[in-house]
Amino acid sequence: MEFNVKALAITGGILWGVTLFWEVLAGGVFGVNTLLTSPEAAGLLASIYPGVTLTVGGAFLALLWGFACGAFCGGVFALLYNWILRKIG
C-alpha cells in the first residue's frame, strides 16, 4: 500500500510546526527549559531556523519554519517509501 504524498507532507508539517511552536513558546514565554530551548540549544535553534527567537513572535515564525521543514521531510519520506515499495514489491 502506497502513501499519499500530499497527506503525509501536510501531516508532517503540522506535527513539526506545532512541536516547534510549543517548544519556543514554553521556553520563551513561560520560562520552561525544554530540549530545544535550553540556553545552549537556543542558539542552535536560531541557526537552523533564521529569525526564531524565544518570544511569542519567534514562536509563530517557528510554526511556519516547522511546517515547511516537516512538510518537505514528510513528502520526501512518502516519495522514497513509494519508490522502494515499487522496486521490491
N, C-alpha and C positions, 0 to 999 in steps of 0.2 A: 504494500500500500504506500503510495507516494504522499509526501507532504504537500499541502497547499502553501506555496512560497509566500504569497501575499499575507495569508493569515499568520504564518509563523513570523514574518517580518514585523507585522503590527503587534503581535503578542510580545515579541522580544523587545520592541521599542517601548511599549507600555511598562513592562516589568522593570527594565533597566532605568527608564526615565523616572518612574515613581520611586525606585530604590535610591537613586542619586538625590532626588528631591528631598526625601525624608532624612537621608543621611546629612545633607548640608543644612537642612532646617534644624535638625536636632542638635548638630554641633554648633551652628552659628547663633541661633536664636535662643535655644533652651540650654546651651552650655553643656550638653551631654557629650562626653568623649566616646566616640564610636570608632570603628575600624578605619573609616575614611576621613574622620575629622579630628584625629589626634593632632597635636601641634606638628609632629613630624610629617604626617600624611597630608596635611592641608596644602603644603607647598607642592607636593607631588600631584595632588588632585588638580590644582590650578595649572600645573604644567601640561597635564593631559587634556584638560578642558579649559581653554583660554577664557578668561573673564569670570570664571566661577570663584566666588569668594564666600566666606561663611556669613552671609547676610540673607535676608528674605529675597532680594533681587537675585543674588547668586544662586539661591535655591531654584528659582524659576528658570534661570539660564541653565542650570544643571539638568532640569527636567527636559529642556529642549535638546541639549547635548546628549543626554542619556537616551532619549527617544531615537535620535539619529543613529547613534552607535549601536543601540540594541536592535533597531530595525535592520541595519546593514548586516550585523552578525547573524541575526535570525534568518534573513534572506539567503545569505551565503551558506549557512548551515543546511537549509532546506534544499538549495540547489545541489550542494555537494552530496547530501544524502540521496536525493533522487537520482543523481548521476551514478553513484556507486550501486544503488539498487538495480538500475537498468543493466549495468555491466555484469553483476554477479547473479542477477535474478533470473 
